[in-house]
Amino acid sequence: MKKYASLALSSVLLLSAFAPLQANAEEVKNGVENYDQSENNDVQNENVENYALSESAAVQQERDLEQIQKYITVDSNGHVGFKFVPPGQYKKYHLSELQTHFDMLNQKVDNGQIKINEDLTIDKIGPQLRATYGEWTYHVWGYDRKFTKKQAAAYKDQIDYTVIGMGAGAVVTAPSLVIAGGFALSAGWYQLLAKRIEANNKGKNGIYVKIYWVRTFDIEPL
């Protein structure tokens, strides 16, 4: 099974993605924010192609996760955070981005939506789907989800429809696309995700998608 991972489009796009969705979701109309649509398709396509692709990126992300888990702790309030992080490690492993993810998770803890366990697993509180397909699952490192073949094709079509005419750096806030209500990501990022979904959704069983805290992703056929 061939794995794909996306790296940062650019520092500008990533900075636009770091703000939590909830802060601006109610100001959004028709699922996307109002951005200057004067960018032509050539510029948009060039920005999309600026993503760096590497089969080893997902492997490296897993190695990074193994290294930083010893710095992660759950306090008496059920909040996830960092204990002492040695100098240099915070920047090396992009822990400011992970802290942004923690902040969103901790808000969901306070809202009674999830529970973060001492072993860093997360339980969703409330009605659960009977199957593992159909929703994004919370993790301290990001999210994952299984798609059936039909679901993957439909999700790819949703992405294509939503990002038509948007500049690559425009932040997508359509509720049907935003990853578990946590990551507000750029149209260029979603375009690349759609390409990789289509490339991997060739078998009968669908695909498995992992989204890490630095917005890299890993997709493999099931």
Secondary structure, 3 states (H helix, E strand, C coil): CCCECECCCCHHHHHHHCCCHHHCHHHCECCECCCCCCCCHHHHHHHHHCCCECCCHHHHHHHHHHHHHHHEEECCCCCEEECCCCCCHHHHCCHHHHHHHHHHHHHHHHCCCEEECCCCCEEECCCCCCCCECCCEEECCEEEEEECHHHHHHHHHHHHHHHCCCCCCCEECCCCCCECCCECEEHHHHHHHHHHHHHHCCCCCCEEEEEECCCCEEEEEC
